[in-house]
Amino acid sequence: MSDSDKPVDDDALADEWAAALAEQDSTDEDEVQAAPLENLSDHGTPFAAENSPNMEVILDIPVTLSMEVGSTNISIRNLLQLNQGSVIELDRLAGEPLDVLVNGTLIAHGEVVVVNEKFGIRLTDVISPTERIRKLG
């Protein structure tokens, strides 16, 4: 049986990712501590638990998470001329962090990691809840 035919064990896969990310975390950058969702107000500040809304109702709502390597503008003429092997220059420098977007809103920056031949992203900078709310308005 090949590796692709084996059933996926979610716990084992999660453990592999955690181990790989821990290995790659060789920097001494300050870790960002996220407050639990139920303890955040609309402005990203903690408040008393007795005043907190029931956040359980929104925790299972699916969102679209995407990573943006870069972008460019291209004319339709040049777009139609693209074929296998074409190279498109993007607006980012090599080694520059990727943007992590949720439903089109920037929430973090990160770098690409590879675990068991699959791509992932290690978050290097998370936008504060206050800043995210400010950008929405």
C-alpha positions as CSV (number, residue, x, y, z in Angstrom):
1,M,0.0,0.0,0.0
2,S,1.5,3.4,-1.0
3,D,1.5,6.4,1.3
4,S,-1.4,8.0,-0.7
5,D,-3.5,4.9,-0.2
6,K,-3.2,4.9,3.6
7,P,-6.1,6.3,5.6
8,V,-5.3,9.8,7.1
9,D,-5.0,9.9,10.9
10,D,-5.9,13.5,11.8
11,D,-4.2,13.3,15.3
12,A,-1.0,11.9,13.9
13,L,-1.0,14.5,11.1
14,A,-1.6,17.3,13.6
15,D,1.3,16.0,15.8
16,E,3.6,15.9,12.7
17,W,2.7,19.5,11.9
18,A,3.2,20.6,15.5
19,A,6.6,18.9,15.6
20,A,7.7,20.4,12.3
21,L,6.7,23.9,13.2
22,A,8.4,23.6,16.6
23,E,11.6,22.5,14.8
24,Q,11.4,25.5,12.5
25,D,10.8,27.9,15.3
26,S,14.4,28.7,15.9
27,T,14.0,32.5,16.2
28,D,13.8,34.3,19.5
29,E,11.0,36.6,18.4
30,D,8.4,37.6,21.0
31,E,5.5,35.2,20.9
32,V,2.1,36.8,20.4
33,Q,-0.3,35.5,23.0
34,A,-3.9,35.5,21.7
35,A,-6.7,36.1,24.2
36,P,-9.5,33.6,24.1
37,L,-12.3,34.7,21.8
38,E,-14.9,34.7,24.6
39,N,-12.7,37.3,26.5
40,L,-12.5,39.9,23.7
41,S,-14.7,42.9,23.3
42,D,-15.4,44.4,19.9
43,H,-12.2,46.5,20.3
44,G,-10.0,43.6,21.1
45,T,-9.7,44.3,24.8
46,P,-10.4,41.8,27.6
47,F,-13.5,42.3,29.7
48,A,-15.3,40.5,32.5
49,A,-16.6,37.0,31.7
50,E,-20.0,37.8,33.0
51,N,-20.4,40.5,30.4
52,S,-19.1,38.4,27.5
53,P,-21.4,37.4,24.6
54,N,-21.9,33.7,23.8
55,M,-19.2,33.3,21.2
56,E,-20.0,29.6,20.7
57,V,-22.6,30.5,18.1
58,I,-20.0,31.8,15.6
59,L,-17.1,29.4,16.2
60,D,-18.3,26.9,13.6
61,I,-18.9,29.4,10.8
62,P,-16.7,28.5,7.8
63,V,-14.4,31.3,6.5
64,T,-12.0,31.3,3.5
65,L,-8.4,31.4,4.4
66,S,-5.9,32.3,1.6
67,M,-2.3,33.1,1.3
68,E,-1.2,35.8,-1.2
69,V,2.3,35.4,-2.6
70,G,2.0,38.6,-4.6
71,S,0.0,40.2,-7.4
72,T,0.4,42.0,-10.7
73,N,-1.7,43.7,-13.3
74,I,-1.6,42.2,-16.8
75,S,-3.4,43.0,-20.0
76,I,-5.8,40.5,-21.5
77,R,-3.5,40.3,-24.6
78,N,-0.6,39.2,-22.4
79,L,-2.9,36.9,-20.4
80,L,-4.0,35.1,-23.5
81,Q,-0.3,34.6,-24.5
82,L,0.6,32.7,-21.3
83,N,1.5,29.1,-21.7
84,Q,3.3,26.4,-19.8
85,G,6.7,27.7,-18.7
86,S,5.7,31.4,-18.8
87,V,7.0,33.5,-15.9
88,I,4.9,36.3,-14.4
89,E,6.7,38.9,-12.3
90,L,4.9,39.7,-9.0
91,D,5.0,42.8,-6.8
92,R,6.9,41.1,-4.0
93,L,10.6,40.5,-3.4
94,A,11.9,36.9,-2.9
95,G,11.8,36.1,0.8
96,E,9.2,38.7,1.6
97,P,6.4,37.4,3.9
98,L,3.2,36.2,2.5
99,D,-0.1,37.9,3.3
100,V,-2.7,35.7,5.2
101,L,-6.2,36.7,4.4
102,V,-9.5,35.6,5.8
103,N,-12.5,36.4,3.6
104,G,-10.2,38.9,1.8
105,T,-9.1,40.7,5.0
106,L,-5.5,40.8,6.0
107,I,-5.0,39.1,9.4
108,A,-1.3,38.1,9.4
109,H,2.0,37.6,7.6
110,G,3.8,34.4,7.3
111,E,6.4,32.2,5.6
112,V,6.1,29.0,3.7
113,V,7.0,25.7,5.4
114,V,7.0,22.2,4.0
115,V,5.9,19.2,6.0
116,N,5.7,15.7,4.5
117,E,5.7,17.2,1.0
118,K,2.7,19.5,1.7
119,F,2.9,23.3,2.0
120,G,1.9,25.2,5.1
121,I,2.4,28.6,6.5
122,R,4.1,29.7,9.7
123,L,2.6,32.9,11.0
124,T,5.3,35.5,11.7
125,D,3.2,38.6,12.4
126,V,-0.5,38.7,13.4
127,I,-2.5,41.9,12.9
128,S,-4.0,43.0,16.2
129,P,-7.8,42.7,16.6
130,T,-8.0,46.5,17.0
131,E,-6.1,47.1,13.8
132,R,-8.3,44.5,11.9
133,I,-11.5,46.3,13.1
134,R,-10.0,49.7,12.1
135,K,-9.3,48.4,8.6
136,L,-12.9,47.1,8.2
137,G,-14.4,50.6,9.0
